[in-house]
């Protein structure tokens, strides 16, 4: 039980090592190992959530070294929830990939689990340097997975993705150097203690490092004007990878939430609430631009990518509203949008398999066998993504809007409602063209992969399930927001009886 916080990192690492021993080909044994390990990760995620649901913060000290001197993994309500949603998303994605997508290149399953290790590590780590390390692990795996199967569009999108993320990694290291040189530690709990005691002459340098870090996390989260890489990269990626990438932007949002609440929150005299104005206006701008772009999309995958950007803008606005009620609603919306957008990417791949050369372009095609089934699934996913009742998107958006103050509501309500209207218009146009308008020619009767269908339905079923379980899940997200606001609990759990060194007294102690 005491080793539970390291299981979400250790399990995919061991699985990746086993699966990477053989480089070429995919056989039933490797698929079984991959799916079984991912299912076990779901079990671990539920176990972790059940352990922290009462408000306990689990701290795992590697080598039994006391923080801030050793490496720590920290599991609270937020990190446990993110591990669980990652595992659920990964399970649907890997089942879908085992329907044939994984056989288009080498090392798919090994790289898939390496990426899971990086994502889970980013959610659980207790210090900024290891956050950088886990970022690099997940990015290295994503570089290869993005170009799995090859093709001109994937290579072009992959090059842009790699270059931008290399630049982001460089800025991340620079920001860490500035913060470590000014504060003397990179353990997040210890940083929170020391920032509140910083002398005035160091605050300017710390502010610069914190804002530089915000640029890095903004790039990961795809906030305007740092989002232009996302639509091309996600729409070009293999469907299971695009689905898993739905959690990648949430890693950036999680990092912003954690760092700018814990370290640069209300307790940081002179450095409090650094991110809020940038998040608010950046979120509104992202929401507005994505609303326009979703109407212009001429491909289902591109349309889903812009649905994702709409959700990112919404999440950033919820985070910037800086109240526990709005952040509880934001976390509920995060669960909804991550699973639904992942399911829509998988569905687009099923549709492309049936339409032949036309693929996912929003144009007429020959009749195909499973149009009725796919149209029903698309209606569920699109309605949930646009925020139409009675599905989870409507509840999440209504909850978020209800928490806005008058001044916030004057900006948020019109943009959020217009984004829903644009989503309905775009989905209606796409659905009527893809499923109802046919060109002349024989009917297409491609075989339907049951594995792909199961993975897709697993993720899209979140839309009604989140409504059925809205009470307990909403209660959990609200309790999570309240726990994050109580930064003292996190600091006490991580640091224990260790007294933080006063900045300037011995910054070299670490």
N, C-alpha and C positions, 0 to 999 in steps of 0.2 A: 504493500500500500504506500509506503513512503517513497517508492520509486515511480509512482504514477505520473508525475509531471514530465519525466523524461521519455516515457513510452511513445508519445506522438512524434518524437524526433528519432528515437532508436528504431522503432518498428519499420518505417520506410527506408531508413539507412541500411539495415540488415537485408531487407527485401531487395533493395537496389543492388547491393553487392552480390547477392545470389543470382539475380537476373542478368547482371552484366558479365557474368563469367563466360557466357556464350554470346558472341557478337551477332551472328547472322541468323535470320529466320525466326519465325514465331510458331511454337508448337502448343498443343493443348495443355501440356504440363505448365509451361511458363504463364499462359493465360490464367490457369487455375490458381497458381501461386499469387499472381498479381491481384486477381479479384478477391481471393481469400484474405490476403494481407490488407487490402483496402476495406473489406468488410470488418476485419478485426479493428482497424483504425476507427471505424464508426462506433464499434462497441467501446473502445477506449474513450472516444469523445463523449459518449453518453455517460460513461463512468465518471469522467472528469467533471462534467457538468453536475452530476448528482452529488459529488463531493463538495463542490464549492457553492451549490445553490443556497445553502444556509448563510452565506456571507464569509466563509473561511477563505483565507488566502494561503495557498500551498507554496512553499519555497523549497526548491531542491538545490542544495549547495554541492556542486561537483567537487570531488576530492575532499568534501567536508570542510572546505575553506570558507570562513565567515566573510560575508559581504562587508565592505565593498572591495575586499582584497581578492576574493575568488569569483569564479563564474557562477551565476545563479540563474535558474529558470523559475519563473513565477507564474502560477496559475490562479487567477481570480475569475470572477464571473465573466468578464469580457474576453479574456484570452481563451477560456474553456469554450465559450460560445463560438468563437472564431475557429477553433480547432474542430469542433463538431460540424459546423457548416462546411468547412473545407473537406472533411471526410465524406459527408453526404454528396457534395458536388463531385468529388473524385470517384465515388462509387458509381454514380450514373455515367460518368465520362469513361471509366475504364471498361464497364460492361458494354457501352456503345463501341468503344475502340476494338474490343474483342470480336466484334462482328465483321472485321476485315480491314479496318483502317490501320490497325497496328502492323499489318504485314507489308505496308508500302515502303518501309525503310528499316534500318537496323536499330536495335537498342531502345525501342519505344518504351517498353515497360520499365526497364531499368532507369531511364531518364525521367519517366513519369514519377517514379517513387523518389528520386533525388529531388525533384521539384517539390514534392509533398514535404520532404524533410526540411527544405529551406523555408517553405511557407509556414509550417508549424513552428519551426525554430524562431522565426520572426515574431510570431504571436506570443511565444512563451519567454523569450529572453528578457533578462532584467537589466541589461546594460547596452549602451548605444554602440559600442564597438562590435559586440556580437550580433547586434541588429544589422550592422554593415556586413558582417561575415555571412549571415543567413541570407541577406539580400543577394550577395554574390553567388551563393549556392543555387538559389532559385532562378537567378538570371542566367547563369551558365547552362542550366538544364533547359530553360525556356528558349535559349538561342537555338539549340539543336532541335527541340520539339517544334518550334515555329516553322522550320524548313523541312520537317519530316515529309518524305515523299517527293521533295524537289518541285520544280516548276518555276517559271520565270517570275510570276507574281509573288510567290512566296520568298524567293531569293531577294527580290527588290525590297519587299516589306521587311524581310529579316535584316538586311543591311541597315536600313533606316533605324530599326528597332535597336540593333546592337550599338550603332554609333551614339544614339541619344542616351542609351543607358550607360555606356562607358563614360560619357560626359557627366551624367548624373552621379556615377560612382566616384569620379574624381572630385566633384564638388562635395560629396558626402565626406570623403577623407579630409578635405580642407576644413570643412565645418567642424569635424571631430577634433582636428588639431587645434583649431581656435578655441573651442570649448574646453578641451583638456588643459591647454596652456593657461586658460583664465580661471578655471574652476578647480582643477587638480584631480578630477575623477570623471569617469564615464558611466559609473553605476547610476541608474536613473533615480533610485531612492536617495542615494547619497548626494546626487546633484540637486535634488529638490531641497535637501537640508542646507546645502552650502549656498545655493542661489539666494536664499532669503537673508544670508549674512554677508553678501558681497559688498566690498567697499565701493564707493561711488565711482572711483577711477577705473574700475574694471567692468562696469555695467555696459559701457558703449561697445566694448569688444565682444562681450557675451551676447549683446543684442544683435550684433552683426553675424555672429556664428549661428544664433537661433534662426534668424531670417534666411540665412543661406541654407540651413537645414530644411526650412519650410519650402524653399524652391525645389530641393531634392524630393521631398515627400509629395509636393505638388505635381512633379513630373511623374512619379509612380502612380498617383491618384488620377492623373489626366485632367487637371484643372486648366481652364482657359487662361493663358494662351499656350499651355504646354500639352494640349490633348491631340494635336494634329497627327501624331504618329499612330494613335489608337485605331481609328476606323480601318485604315489599310491593313495594319498588322493583324487585327482580330478577324477581319473578313477573309484574309488570305490563309490563315492558319487552318490546319486540319480540324474538323469539327470537335473532336474530344478535347483538343488542346485549347481551342477557342472557348469551349465551355469551362475548362479549368482556369483559363485566364480571367474568367469572371471574378475570381477571388483575388486576382493580382492587384487590381486597382484598390480593392478593399484593404490590402496590406498597407498602401500609402495612407488611406483614410484612418486605419487603425493607428499607424505611427503618429499621425497628426493628433489624433484624439488622446493617445497616451502621453506623448511628450509635452504637448501644450496645455494639458490639464495637470499632469503630475509635476513637471519641472517648472513650467512657465505659467502656472495657474495663478489663482488669486493670492496665494501666499508669497509669491515672488515680488517683493517690494521693488518698484521701479521697472520690473520686467514682466508684469502680469498681463495676461490677455494679449500677447503679441500677435497672435495669429488671427484673432476674431475678425477684424476689419477686412483683411485679405481674403479670408474664407467666405465671408458674407458676399462681398461684391464679386469675387471670383466665381462663387457658386451660382449667383444669379446670372452672370454673363455666360457661364457654361450651360446653364439651363436654357437660356434664350437662344444661343447659337445652335445647340443640339435640336431644339424644337424646330427651327427653320430647316436644319439639315435633314431631319428625318422625313420631311415632306419631299425633299429632292432626291432621296435614295431611289436607285433603279435596280437594286439587287437586294434579295432578302437578307443576306449576311451583312451587307452594309447597313441596312435598315435596323437590324438587331444591334449592331455596334452603336448606332446613334440612340437607340433606346437605352443602351447602357450609359451613354454620356448624359442623357436626361436624368437617369437615376443618380449619377455621380454629382451633378449639380444640385439635385434635391438633397442628397446626403450631406454635402458641404454646407448647404444653407441650414439644415437641421443642427449640424455641429456648431455652426457659428452663432446660433440663437442663444447658446450659453445658459440654458436652464435644464434641470434634470428631466422635466416633462418633455421638452423638445428632443432631448437626447435619447430618452426612452423610446419615443416614437421613431426617431432616426434609426435606432438599432433594430427595431421591428421591421422597418422598411428595408434595412440592409439584408436581413434574412430573406425577405421576399424577393428582392431584385436579384440577388446573387443566384438563387436556385432557378428562378424563372428565366433569366437571360441565358443561363447555362443550358436549360432545356430547349429554348428556342434555337440556339446554335445547333444542337443535336438534331432537332426537327428539320432545320434547313438542309442538313446533310441527307436525311431520309428523302426529302422532297427532290433534291438534286439527283439522287440515285434513280428515281422513277422518271425524271423528265429528260434524261439523255443529255445531248449536247447543250441544250438550253440551260441546264443547271439551275441556279437560283436567281437568274435574271427575271425581272418582273415583266415578262412578255408572254405572248401566247405560246402554247406548246401542244403537242399531240395529247390526246386523252391518256390518262394513266390509271392503273388499276385501283390504287388505294386513295384516290382523291377525297372520298368522303371521310375516311378516317383521319387523314392528314389535315383536312379543313377543320374538323372538330378540334383537333389538338392545337392547331394554329389559332383558332378562335379563343380557346382557353388561355393560351400563352399571351396573345396580343391584348385580350381584354384585361388580364392581370397586369401586364406591363403598362398599359395605358391608364390603369386605375379605375376601371369600371366595376360597379357592384354586380354581383355579390362576392367577388373574389378578393384576395388578400391585398392587392394593390390599392383598392378603394379605401379599405380600412386604414392602411398605413398612411396614405396621403391625407385622409380626413383627420386622423389623429395628429399628424404633424401640423396641419393648418390650424387645428384647434388650440395648439400651444403657442401660436404666434401672438406677440403683442400687437397693438394697433399699428404702430409704425412699421413693424416687420411685416404685418399682414398686407399693408398697402403695396408692398413689392412682391411678396411671396405668393399670395393668393392668385393674382392675375396670371403670373408666369406659370404657376403650377397647373392651373386650370387650362390655360392655353396649351401647355405641353400635353395634357391629357387629350384635348380636342385634336391636336395635331397627330397624336399617336393613333387615335381612332380613325381619322381620315386616311393616314398613311397605310394602316393595316387593312382598312376596308378596300382601298384601291388595290393593294397588293393581293389580298385574298380573292377578290373578284376576278382579277386577271389570271392568277395562277391556277385557281380551282374551277372557274366557271367558263373561261374563254379559251376555246381550243382552235387550233389550226387543223387543216385537212391532213389526213394521213391515218395509218393504222394505229390502233390502240397500243400503248406501251404496256408490256406485262413483265416488268423486271421482278425478280424474286425479292421478297421483303425479308430483311435480316431480323430475326427475332431478338437477337442481342441488342441491336441498335434500337429497336422499338422499346424494349424493356428499359434501357438506360434513359431514353427520352421521356417515357411515361413516369419513371421514378422521379425525375426532377420537376416535370410540369405538375405532378400531383401535389406539389407544395402549395399551389394556388388555393385549392379548396381546404387542404389540411391546416394551413395557417389560420383560416377562418374558424374551422371547427375547434382548434386548440388556441384560439386567440387569447382566452383568459389566462391560462398558465404561462403561455409564451410572452404575452404582453406584460404580465406581472414580473417575469424574469428579466425582461429588457429594462423595465422601469427600475427594478432593484439594482441592475447592473449600472445604470446611469447614476444612481445615488451612491453606489459603492465607489465609482470612479471619482465622484465629487469629493469624497472623504479621503483625501490624499494622505492623511495621517495614518490611516489604517495600513495602507500599502507600505509606507516608510517604516512603520513599526515592525511589520511582518518580515521585511527584507533585512533590515539592519539589526533587529533584535536589541541587544544591550550595548551595541557598539556606538560610541560617541563620535559624531562626524568631526573631522579636523576642520578648524576654522580656516577659510580661504586666506592665503597670504602668510599663514603661520608656518605651514610646511606643505606646500603644494606638491613637493616631490615625494611625499610619503607613500603614494601609491606606486 
